[in-house]
């Protein structure tokens, strides 16, 4: 062997892609300037992108470049081509779906995560990633006012869809049919498996059950009461009927903060029923779980301490960049046996001492997501987080009061948190006409680009949703939404 | 209604978490300095973190802070507590697993993605995210020398584990049992479903089949030939036997670049068989697929144009930050019917004209990952990417030549790409003694921290793996690995 010294990476090709600190710094500076421009209160971009389908694609060459292009050219195209095609989730007047946002500590955490580029699949592949993930999920659990953090196994996934899939997979494993090894197909010894949730539950429950081979027909949608909360009597009746029909109740998904109205299912009563029936209880608190950080909202999390698993999404309403979903289960061993596999090339000497997060989910590769959540929790402190969440709820209540005080508008659901469901309903207008009018109002408001709202359907009627969750949102933006809605109503 | 003007977010709590450009800029500067320090050729940190279990956790308080902490304090703790617990994947002497790395354009893309924080779930929620994702996956397909990019549906997922799960879910949907609606449990009309792959295939195939309710017992591991390639005769025999036993062959997963040795399954012959048997063919080219960018390596991708789906991971060997897995299928409609759900709160006026990526996978929320891949492809150009991949393969061949020339060492598998499997095997030492010695050598080398390698087992023997894939890796780092191994062998 001869001692090699030359670096074959430097000479033959342009260097713009390599790890050149000066290029990186210049690029970052330019992006910071772009962010500042996009956040300039006097010249905010449209919230909803105003492009038509194909506008962006038409500006992108069909073939990739053979020759390297300078970073400055590419960043110029980001500003010229990409930014007009962005719907600005990080905009103070984003009120659609569940509004969310990043924040300075989260952005810094993401920047560290991508620069370190650690894979948090095994403890040894970055011990800090694993140990920080365990600890920060204990922090969040405790911050929400929930007891016994160390007796729950916490894990960060990408989305609530995935967290809920893990929960139902664990329930499937716990049911005792050795599904992991034998599967579900072609077996006479496994009954039809049933999962229960309310008719207001998020579509991710259906998707998890489709993926897991349970089937969407076996997701039983339980009716709700007048405040859109799961009816426990109906849940019990459904389970009883299913058992009588030879089916196996597998899991109940209760929601704290449903997507359409943020209603809160009666988790304590559901937990009682699940305990009696020996059925896995998963709590989907993707949106509202974090409200437990403010003590006066902890009523919403009653019963969670008796669930088998729970999800809340820091990337939704905790100022943490996409993606970051926090998942807990009290049955670490069950989740592990649902997913762990031992491939020789992944065996390490530490395996008996540590958590290897790859053993607990679908994905092998895992980003170091705990860093940004840890930085958010420290940079705001739980008091600071509670204060901002409280402010969002107060703004929502104020908007609801404006709606309530105007005879041409009506509230469509209670406002427990930061979402308002409402509807333009002038006296004497038929429901069908009002549906059409609300759809027109929404289209008009969103096309104007100053605010962005979305809709849902409640009791069959078209209802508008104003969701507050962006860290930049202030009372003036909520007021702007109200004046935009009134302008659109006059024009419709 | 009164006109509100005050911003309730500014006064009551410390502002360090809010979107303050100066705080962000100062934080970014400090992180850039950290990155430079970690990349200082004269003072590189240990590749493998040297901490013991609990070291990091013990430095983290059990409870979250109530009061906000300054960003500088937190970043100080990142350097003091977190960095020593990082195994540096972004280190030129990282040779374990499949080495990977980020790059300047990818880091900038990630920074943009997290700052914009767009959710790429629907076309309207950021048209640029959807249209760029479609286009950049056409680019990558074409760059790999594959034909008819526009007739394949491309999609970015987080990991190859997820891409393969989507592929097998699509195969399950295509099989015609209406699994989506009815599930698999308690049905007499669905036979046992079988998925085939070689005994060298990645564990993610098992995991996907466990998740999907197919079961790990129904993942049929086909024997390999002397070069670790799936034996097509054995595959055909297994399918025939399964059909005779009343089971249903569902899918074959062929691998281009297996994890242990980077062997390449005979995809053209497997494609012929799958066509005859009407079985879904998924190609796992997570590691080696990108090698198609260099024309002289396109032999490896022969037959992919006749597959039903394929995955390659830009986050593995294309200098793109975790996570970014590229997935294609020629059956867009099948994938869509396997996963699409229409919840009223997600309905938009554009749904008939555009791709809504949420319809094609498990997750609803999706990061704007296309941006970084687009920036990487432009900043390097396909020639620049090919050049770097080629260099990695050349370095691996050179290392293999050093091994081959030393009588105390032996190559354990062919070296088609950038991975070398080898073993210390002095003349006269028993296989069992050599196994133990190779394990000691590996432990010694990794504990020293100057390089990081991993291992596998081939024909029952303990084999070391040197994987080149980091953009910073130069010939001197490979030479360092070789001298470290020789030092450890002398000491063992």
Interface residues (C-beta under 8 A of the other chain):
Chain A: X1 X3 X4 X5 X6 X7 X8 X9 X12 X13 X14 X16 X17 X18 X19 X20 X21 X23 X24 X25 X27 X28 X31 X32 X34 X35 X36 X38 X39 X48 X49 X51 X53 X54 X55 X56 X57 X60 X62 X63 X64 X65 X66 X67 X68 X69 X71 X73 X74 X75 X78 X81 X82 X83 X84 X85 X86 X87 X88 X89 X90 X97 X100 X101 X102 X103 X104 X105 X106 X107 X108 X110 X111 X112 X114 X115 X116 X117 X118 X119 X123 X124 X125 X126 X127 X128 X129 X131 X132 X134 X135 X138 X139 X140 X142 X143 X158 X159 X160 X161 X162 X165 X169 X179 X180 X181 X182 X183 X184 X185 X186 X187 X188 X190 X191 X192 X193 X202 X203 X204 X206 X207 X208 X209 X210 X211 X212 X213 X214 X215 X216 X217 X218 X246 X247 X259 X260 X315 X319 X321 X322 X323 X338 X339 X341 X343 X344 X345 X346 X349 X350 X353 X354 X362 X363 X364 X365 X367 X371 X375 X376 X377 X378 X379 X380 X381 X382 X383 X384 X387 X388 X391 X394 X395 X398 X402 X405 X443 X454 X455 X456 X457 X465 X471 X472 X473 X474 X475 X476 X478 X479 X482
Chain B: X1 X3 X4 X5 X6 X7 X8 X9 X12 X13 X14 X16 X17 X18 X19 X20 X21 X23 X24 X25 X27 X28 X31 X32 X34 X35 X36 X39 X48 X49 X51 X53 X54 X55 X56 X57 X60 X62 X63 X64 X65 X66 X67 X68 X69 X71 X73 X74 X75 X78 X81 X82 X83 X84 X85 X86 X87 X88 X89 X90 X97 X100 X101 X102 X103 X104 X105 X106 X107 X108 X110 X111 X112 X114 X115 X116 X117 X118 X119 X123 X124 X125 X126 X127 X128 X129 X131 X132 X134 X135 X138 X139 X140 X142 X143 X158 X159 X160 X161 X162 X165 X169 X179 X180 X181 X182 X183 X184 X185 X186 X187 X188 X190 X191 X192 X193 X202 X203 X204 X206 X207 X208 X209 X210 X211 X212 X213 X214 X215 X216 X217 X218 X246 X247 X259 X260 X315 X319 X321 X322 X323 X338 X339 X341 X343 X344 X345 X346 X349 X350 X353 X354 X362 X363 X364 X365 X367 X371 X375 X376 X377 X378 X379 X380 X381 X382 X383 X384 X387 X388 X391 X394 X395 X398 X402 X405 X406 X443 X454 X455 X456 X457 X465 X471 X472 X473 X474 X475 X476 X478 X479 X482
